[in-house]
Amino acid sequence: MRQANIAELVEKALLFRHDSDYELHAWVLMPNHLHVLFTVRSVPMSRAVENWKKFTAHEANKLLQRHGKFWADDYWDTFMRDAAHQLKTRRYIENNPVKARLVREPEQWPWSSARFRDKNGRLCL
């Protein structure tokens, strides 16, 4: 996702089913990985992830004029124990570009939910 057009494709795919299949809480697209925090709704988590990966792999490969694997086969999931755990995870996700020294402030990163937060920290999509 080093290319802006690929990052934009992936972010739009994440946002597409927000408020129907799942509720997004936070995300960040980094040059070589991504983090997504969401609550499942109408589809199981595995199906949501499969749908993202399948669609974005197909479209990214078209843009890159290549074939083959785009994503790793597996993914890492963590159960959110409570609101405090979710908030800590959200902050970790949105601060990833800062930690990697790509930007000074989380909201400066163009492929992150941080840029959609209001002054109270609410996600405004």
C-alpha positions as CSV (number, residue, x, y, z in Angstrom):
1,M,0.0,0.0,0.0
2,R,2.9,2.2,-0.7
3,Q,1.0,3.7,-3.6
4,A,-1.8,6.2,-2.9
5,N,-4.2,4.6,-5.4
6,I,-3.9,1.2,-3.7
7,A,-4.3,2.7,-0.2
8,E,-7.4,4.6,-1.4
9,L,-8.8,1.5,-2.9
10,V,-8.4,-0.5,0.4
11,E,-9.8,2.4,2.5
12,K,-12.8,2.7,0.3
13,A,-13.4,-1.0,0.6
14,L,-13.3,-0.8,4.4
15,L,-15.7,2.1,4.4
16,F,-18.1,0.5,1.9
17,R,-19.8,-1.9,4.3
18,H,-19.5,0.3,7.4
19,D,-22.8,0.5,9.2
20,S,-24.2,-2.5,7.4
21,D,-21.9,-5.6,7.8
22,Y,-19.8,-4.1,10.6
23,E,-19.1,-0.9,12.5
24,L,-15.7,0.6,12.0
25,H,-14.0,2.0,15.1
26,A,-10.5,2.6,13.8
27,W,-8.1,1.8,10.9
28,V,-4.7,2.6,9.5
29,L,-3.2,1.6,6.3
30,M,0.6,1.5,6.5
31,P,3.0,0.9,3.6
32,N,3.3,-2.8,4.4
33,H,0.3,-3.7,6.6
34,L,-3.0,-2.5,8.0
35,H,-4.9,-2.5,11.3
36,V,-8.7,-2.4,11.5
37,L,-10.8,-2.3,14.6
38,F,-14.5,-3.1,14.0
39,T,-17.6,-4.7,15.5
40,V,-19.3,-7.3,13.5
41,R,-23.0,-6.9,12.6
42,S,-24.6,-8.9,9.8
43,V,-21.6,-11.1,8.7
44,P,-19.0,-13.0,10.7
45,M,-15.6,-11.4,11.1
46,S,-14.0,-14.1,8.9
47,R,-16.4,-13.3,6.1
48,A,-15.8,-9.5,6.4
49,V,-12.1,-10.0,6.2
50,E,-12.4,-12.5,3.3
51,N,-14.6,-10.0,1.4
52,W,-12.1,-7.1,1.9
53,K,-9.1,-9.2,0.9
54,K,-10.8,-10.8,-2.1
55,F,-12.1,-7.6,-3.6
56,T,-9.0,-5.4,-2.8
57,A,-6.6,-8.1,-4.1
58,H,-8.4,-8.4,-7.4
59,E,-8.7,-4.6,-7.8
60,A,-5.1,-3.9,-6.6
61,N,-3.7,-6.5,-9.0
62,K,-5.5,-4.9,-11.9
63,L,-4.1,-1.4,-11.0
64,L,-0.6,-2.9,-10.5
65,Q,-1.0,-5.0,-13.7
66,R,0.0,-8.2,-12.0
67,H,-1.5,-11.5,-10.9
68,G,-1.0,-13.6,-7.8
69,K,-1.2,-13.2,-4.1
70,F,-1.7,-9.7,-2.7
71,W,-2.5,-10.5,1.0
72,A,-1.2,-13.1,3.4
73,D,-3.6,-16.0,3.9
74,D,-4.2,-15.4,7.6
75,Y,-4.9,-12.5,9.9
76,W,-4.5,-11.6,13.5
77,D,-7.6,-11.0,15.6
78,T,-7.9,-9.9,19.2
79,F,-11.1,-9.9,21.3
80,M,-11.8,-6.5,22.9
81,R,-12.4,-7.2,26.6
82,D,-14.0,-3.9,27.4
83,A,-14.2,-0.2,26.4
84,A,-10.8,0.6,27.9
85,H,-9.1,-2.2,25.9
86,Q,-10.9,-0.9,22.8
87,L,-9.7,2.7,23.4
88,K,-6.1,1.5,24.0
89,T,-6.3,-0.5,20.7
90,R,-7.7,2.5,18.8
91,R,-4.9,4.7,20.0
92,Y,-2.3,2.1,19.1
93,I,-3.8,1.8,15.6
94,E,-4.1,5.5,14.9
95,N,-0.6,6.3,16.4
96,N,1.1,3.7,14.2
97,P,2.2,6.2,11.6
98,V,3.6,8.5,14.3
99,K,5.5,5.6,15.9
100,A,6.9,4.8,12.4
101,R,7.9,8.4,12.1
102,L,5.9,9.0,9.0
103,V,4.0,11.9,10.5
104,R,4.1,14.0,13.7
105,E,0.4,13.7,14.5
106,P,-2.0,10.8,13.8
107,E,-4.5,12.9,11.9
108,Q,-1.8,13.9,9.4
109,W,-1.7,10.4,8.0
110,P,-3.9,10.2,4.9
111,W,-5.0,6.6,5.3
112,S,-6.3,6.5,8.9
113,S,-9.5,7.0,10.9
114,A,-7.7,9.6,13.0
115,R,-8.4,12.3,10.4
116,F,-12.1,11.6,10.8
117,R,-12.2,12.3,14.6
118,D,-13.9,15.3,16.0
119,K,-12.4,17.3,19.0
120,N,-14.1,14.8,21.4
121,G,-12.5,11.8,19.7
122,R,-15.7,10.6,18.0
123,L,-15.5,9.1,14.5
124,C,-17.4,11.3,12.1
125,L,-17.9,9.4,8.8
